[in-house]
């Protein structure tokens, strides 16, 4: 049985030792929430992958386009780059973005958020296309 408060199953089933809160609490609000929604996308009961990724996209946009969003200091940026290794064990768009970031040997903090944004947008397009196809075929039979 899962402990829904301290160790939710939708995070544990990804076989990671670092829970999202361990990472997100060290990030500015919008970044932390974008990561949280990417972590749980497709894993939390009652919430679809598409909905969670749209929420992540909203926070990514808010972070990138709001002038009042907190920015990280150079030292915080270096710590972030060190934490990326922990995120490499995750799946989905988060794991893909981290893999691309590491493979390209990126060290710029903002490059990661741009990569993540691209992976989230691409996955949303796929999910929306799949949903539209479902609605046009099976969904209409209801």
Number of C-alpha atoms within 10 A of each C-alpha: 5 10 8 9 7 8 11 15 17 16 20 14 9 16 11 15 12 15 19 19 13 10 17 17 12 13 18 14 14 20 22 20 22 28 24 22 22 27 26 24 26 18 18 16 10 7 12 15 20 19 15 23 28 20 18 27 23 15 21 22 16 16 20 15 10 9 9 8 14 13 13 14 9 10 8 14 16 14 13 18 16 12 13 17 13 15 23 18 17 20 18 17 22 26 20 19 23 24 19 17 23 16 9 9 9 14 15 13 17 14 12 19 21 15 19 26 23 15 20 25 16 12 17 19 12 12 16 12 12 12 14 12 12 12 13 11 11 9 11 8 7 6
